[in-house]
Amino acid sequence: MITLFFFIAFFSHASYAQSVIKTAQEIDYAQLVLPPLEDLFENAKKSPSVEMFESKMMEQDNLLKSEKRSWLKYFKVGGSWQYGNIGVNSMFTDQYTPLFYQYSGATQNSFFVNGAVSVPIDDLFDRSNRVKRQKMQRRSTELEMEKWFDEQKMRIIDSYVKVLNAVSLLKKKNENLTLTEAQLKIVESDFGNGHAAISDLNTAKKMEVDAFEALKLTESTIMSELLHLEILSRTKIISK
C-alpha cells in the first residue's frame, strides 16, 4: 500500500514537471499578459490559510454566544410526575367477630415542580471579562488573517514586479543573442579565410554562449516567478 502511494505521488509529480516543461517550451514570453493585481489579490483569498482562519473565527463566534448565555446556568428547574394505584389490605377479628379481610384502594396522580437560583459571586462578576476575552480572541484571529493577507499581497507584488522586469529585459537579451550569433558567423567566415585568429573565434563563441545563457536565465526567472504567482494567488496563468 505504501509502495503504491509513493508510486502515485511520484507519477503525479513527474506528470506535473513534464507539464511545466512543456508549458515552458510553448509559452511566448514576449506576448505574456499578466492578470491585474486586483484579480490576483482576490483569488488569493481562496487559499486554505484563509479558510483555516475563517473556520477558527466561526468557532470563536460560537464560543462567544455560549459565553453570553452562560447566565442561564444560575437557574435550575426540576419537576416530577407520579401516577398509580395505592391499595391497603387489612384484617380484623375479635372474640365475637370471625376473621375477615378488607381491601381499599385509590388512584393517585401527582405532579411536583421545583426551582432554585444559585449565583456564584466571583463567576457573576467575571462574566463580562470572559465575554471581552472571547471577543479579543476573535479579533486577534481576524488580525492574524489580515496580517497574513498583507504579507501574501507583498509576496505576489514581488513576483509580479520580477516578471515584468524580466519580460522587459527579454527583448534586449534576444537582440543581444542575435547580434552575437551574427558576429560569430562573421568571425567563423574570417577564420576560414585566414583573416581571424583562433583567439578571435574563441572570443566570439564565448560572447554567443554568454548571450544565450543570459537569455535562458531570464526565461527561467520568468517561469519561476509565474509559478510562484500561480501558487500564491491561486490563479492559473500558464498552467491552463
N, C-alpha and C positions, 0 to 999 in steps of 0.2 A: 504493500500500500504506500509506504514511504517512497519507494523507488518510483512508483507511478506518479506520485505528487511532484517529485523533483524533475521527472521527465516532462510533465506537463508545464511546470514553471520554466524549465529550460527552453522548451519548444516555444512557449509564448514569448519569452524574452528574445529568442532568436528571430521569431517572426516579426516582432516589433523593430528589432535592429535592422532587419532586411528592408522593412517598410520605410524606415528613416533613411537608409542608404539610397533606396530607390527614389525617395522624395528629393533627397539632396541632389541626385543626378538630374532630375527632371525640372527642378524649380529654376525659374528665370529670375535671378536676384535683381536684375536691373528693372524688372517690371513689378517688383514686390510692392504691395499696398497693405499697410497695417490697418487694423480696425482702429476706430477712435479710442482714445484713452478712457473716455467715459464708459464705453461698452465693456472694456476690459475690467474696469473697476466694478461695474455692476455684476458681471459674470463671476468675479472673484468671490462674491457673496454666496455662491453655490458650494464653496469649499466645505469639506467635513468639519473643519475647525469652527466655522460659523454655526453649523448645525449642533456641534457639541456645546458651544456657548448658549445657544437658544434653548437647548434641552435643559441645561443647568439652570437657566433663568426661570423656565416653566416650573421646575422642581421647587425653586425658592419661592415662587409665587404661591404655590400650593402650601408650602410651609408657613408662609405669611398669613394665608387665610385661616389655617388651623390655629395659628397663634392668636389671631384676633377673636376666634371663637372659643378660646381656652377658658373664658369665664364661665362657660356652661358647666365645667367640672365642679364648680362650687355648689351646685344644686343636685340633690339626689331625690328621686321619686320612686316609690315602690308600691306594690299592691298585691293582693291575693284574693282568690275566689274559691269558695268551697260549696259543694253540693252533694247531698247524700241523705240517707235514712238513718235515724237514731232509734234503736229499739231497746226496751228494758224487759227482762224476764224476772218475774217474782213468784214466790210461792208462799202459801200461808196455811197454817193448821193450828188448832188448839184441842183441848180435851173434848170440846163439843162439836168441832168442825173438822171434817176429814181434810186431808192434804189436797190442795189444788194449786194449779199453776196459772199464772196470768202474764200476758204479753201486752205491752203497749209500745207504740212507735209513732214517729212523725218525720216528715220530710223537711230537711233543713237546707236553706240556700243563704249563703253569707258572702259578703264582699268587703274587703278592707283596703283602704288607701292610706299611705303614709308618705311624708316628705321630710327632708332635712336640708339645712343650709350649713355648709362648713367652708369658711373663708380663711385660709392661712394668710396672716398679715404680710409676711415677707413676700409670699408669692403674689399677693394682690398689688403691692407697691412696686414690685419688679416687673410687672406685666408690660407696662409701657416701654421699659428699657429693652425687653425681649423683642417687642414689635419693632422698635427702632433698629436693633441689631440685625434683625432679619431683613429690614429694608436696606440697611447698609451693605449687607452681603449681596443682595440682589443688585444694587447699584455698582458694587465692586466688580461683579461679573460682567455687567454691561460695559464698564470702563475697560476691562480687560479685552473684551471683544473689539471695542473701538480702537484700542491701542494696537491690537493685532492687525486690524484692518488698515490702520495708518501705515504700519510697517510693511504690510503687503503691498500697499499702493506705492511706497517708496521703492520696493524691490521691482515692481512692474515698471515704474518710470525709469529705473536704472537700466533694465534690459531693453526697454523701448528706445531710449536715447542711444544705447550702444548699437542697436540695429540700424537706426537712422544714420549714425556717423559712419558705420561700416559700409552701408549702401552708398553713401555719398562718395566714399573713397574708392568704391569698386570700379567706377568708370575710369579713374586715373590709373588704377592698377592694371586694368585691361589695356589701356593705351600704352602704358609703360612696357607691358609684356609684348605687345605688337611691335613696338619700336625696337626692343632688344632682339626679337626674332628676326626682324628685317636686317638689323645691324649684323647679326650672326651670319646670315646668308651672304652678306657683302664680304665679310672677313673670310668666310669659307671659300668664296669665289677668288678673292685676292690670294689666299694661301695656296689654292690650287694653281694659280698663275705665277706663283713665286713672288708676289708683291706684299706678302704679310708673313710675319714670323709665327712660330708655334705659340709664343707667349701672347701674341695678339689674339690668336684663336682661342686660347685658354681664357683670356680676359673676357672676350665676347661671350663665350659659353657660360662663364660664371655669372655674368650680368643677366643672361637669359634665364638661368636657373634661379637666381635670386628673385627676379621679377615674377617667375612662375610660383615660387614658394610664397611670396608676399601676397599674390592673388589668392592662392588656396587658403592661406591663413585668414584672410579677410572673409572669404566664403564660409570657412568653418566657424568663424566668430558669429557671423550672421545666423548660421544654422543653430549653433549652440544657444544663442540668446533667444531665438524664435521658439525653441523647445522649452526654454525657461519660461517664456511668456505664456506658452500654452498651459504649462503646469500651474504657474502662479495665478493665472486669470481664468482657468477652467474654460478656455476658448480655443476652438480649432482654428489654426491659422494656415499651417502647411500640411499637417497630417489629417487630411479630409478623406 
